[in-house]
Amino acid sequence: MVRCARVPKERGEEARGFLASEGLLDIDHSIVRDGDFLCIPVLEGRMPYEEVFVDAPAVKRKKTDFRTMFPEPIRGDLPHSFDVVGDVAIVRIDDAVAHLAEDIGEAMIAVNGRIRAVYRDMGVKGDLRIRELVEIAGGGGSETVHRESGVRIKTDPGKVYFNPRLATERARIASLVRDGETVIDLFAGVAPLPLVICKLASPSAVYAVDLNPTAVAYARENVAMNRFGDAITVLEGDAAEVAKGLPQADRVVMNIPHNSFQFLGLGLSKLKVGGTLHTYFVSGVDEAGETVAAALAAAGIPARVSSLSEMKTYSPNSSVHSVDLVRE
Ligand SMILES: C[S@@+](CC[C@H](N)C(=O)[O-])C[C@H]1O[C@@H](n2cnc3c(N)ncnc32)[C@H](O)[C@@H]1O
């Protein structure tokens, strides 16, 4: 039974306003009609109305923001966003609320039926770009199957690099692929881009290269699971070595933003004249053009910029940029 204020119907609006202004209104239960009276659910506290206890139903409110489950004063310190890979959520948590990590994870699961487990993101490390994850809620491990652009991508965000936020970029590149192209992804990870290209376009051959044996194992499984075995060849090893054995391509992709220009000569050397290289790099927001020009001069292979755009902020003074280069 729910504690209510019983008031004549015609005074209902006024009483509701008064109770709300006094912080006494119980918004989790519905107002109940009792003849010419209304029973308005109220919280503990003194009020100038008749007190009754009635069977007031709970308000069905769909909570979508897990932060509403925490007291107002700390909501500003809680995470404002998180990534979902398959049924696994990955969230960065400020040190100020680190002691609430498990509660944050439980709240995320409570409001989002898609999430099975929640991991705290401790950052990406090393050349293989592997994210350090700490389980904070749920269970079942961090291996999962992510769906994107009509393909299924099996991955383990705690063992290999995978970024669901690149879905739009992958679809953009796939939209540029013409029938019969040869495509090389030199730092392919679990092969999300080769899979999306084969789903949305009709290349004749796609080569997916990666140094991380775990990523390569997932890439092979993903190719088989999505039935692209005729089009995609997965190769394990250092891109510089593996590329020597690959044919000239219409399109080369290099997603390795912190070292991309170290590999620029390699990527351009694998392109046919007129072919396109897609790569990413970190630089000052206003220095992207000159950074690319300097890298092209150092690579020594003629190419022109066909597209250059800022993808996301990386630090207060730098951003990740995307550049498309056409070999001349
Ligand atoms: C930023 S991740 C990109 C992965 C993938 N393209 C994606 O978007 O999910 C960079 C990848 O390059 C791989 N890698 C690092 N150094 C490499 C090298 N020398 N040769 C081949 N792969 C390398 C890492 O294992 C990692 O999977």
Ligand as a Chemical Component Dictionary entry (heavy atoms), coordinates in Angstrom:
data_LIG
# 
_chem_comp.id                   LIG 
_chem_comp.type                 NON-POLYMER 
_chem_comp.pdbx_formal_charge   0 
_chem_comp.three_letter_code    LIG 
# 
loop_
_chem_comp_atom.comp_id 
_chem_comp_atom.atom_id 
_chem_comp_atom.alt_atom_id 
_chem_comp_atom.type_symbol 
_chem_comp_atom.charge 
_chem_comp_atom.model_Cartn_x 
_chem_comp_atom.model_Cartn_y 
_chem_comp_atom.model_Cartn_z 
_chem_comp_atom.pdbx_ordinal 
LIG C1  C1  C 0  44.552 0.533  -34.913 1  
LIG S1  S1  S 1  44.515 -1.201 -35.168 2  
LIG C2  C2  C 0  43.450 -1.311 -36.577 3  
LIG C3  C3  C 0  42.805 -2.647 -36.764 4  
LIG C4  C4  C 0  41.703 -2.695 -37.832 5  
LIG N1  N1  N 0  42.103 -2.067 -39.047 6  
LIG C5  C5  C 0  40.430 -2.069 -37.300 7  
LIG O1  O1  O 0  40.101 -0.945 -37.681 8  
LIG O2  O2  O -1 39.762 -2.719 -36.486 9  
LIG C6  C6  C 0  46.118 -1.509 -35.812 10 
LIG C7  C7  C 0  46.381 -2.970 -36.107 11 
LIG O3  O3  O 0  47.681 -3.084 -36.685 12 
LIG C8  C8  C 0  48.303 -4.255 -36.217 13 
LIG N2  N2  N 0  49.756 -4.064 -36.400 14 
LIG C9  C9  C 0  50.609 -3.302 -35.661 15 
LIG N3  N3  N 0  51.840 -3.314 -36.195 16 
LIG C10 C10 C 0  51.775 -4.081 -37.312 17 
LIG C11 C11 C 0  52.713 -4.468 -38.318 18 
LIG N4  N4  N 0  53.980 -4.059 -38.262 19 
LIG N5  N5  N 0  52.286 -5.243 -39.332 20 
LIG C12 C12 C 0  50.988 -5.673 -39.387 21 
LIG N6  N6  N 0  50.065 -5.349 -38.454 22 
LIG C13 C13 C 0  50.449 -4.575 -37.445 23 
LIG C14 C14 C 0  47.815 -4.420 -34.795 24 
LIG O4  O4  O 0  47.868 -5.764 -34.383 25 
LIG C15 C15 C 0  46.368 -3.894 -34.907 26 
LIG O5  O5  O 0  45.466 -4.948 -35.127 27 
# 
loop_
_chem_comp_bond.comp_id 
_chem_comp_bond.atom_id_1 
_chem_comp_bond.atom_id_2 
_chem_comp_bond.value_order 
_chem_comp_bond.pdbx_ordinal 
LIG C1  S1  SING 1  
LIG S1  C2  SING 2  
LIG S1  C6  SING 3  
LIG C2  C3  SING 4  
LIG C3  C4  SING 5  
LIG C4  N1  SING 6  
LIG C4  C5  SING 7  
LIG C5  O1  DOUB 8  
LIG C5  O2  SING 9  
LIG C6  C7  SING 10 
LIG C7  O3  SING 11 
LIG C7  C15 SING 12 
LIG O3  C8  SING 13 
LIG C8  N2  SING 14 
LIG C8  C14 SING 15 
LIG N2  C9  SING 16 
LIG N2  C13 SING 17 
LIG C9  N3  DOUB 18 
LIG N3  C10 SING 19 
LIG C10 C11 SING 20 
LIG C10 C13 DOUB 21 
LIG C11 N4  SING 22 
LIG C11 N5  DOUB 23 
LIG N5  C12 SING 24 
LIG C12 N6  DOUB 25 
LIG N6  C13 SING 26 
LIG C14 O4  SING 27 
LIG C14 C15 SING 28 
LIG C15 O5  SING 29 
# 
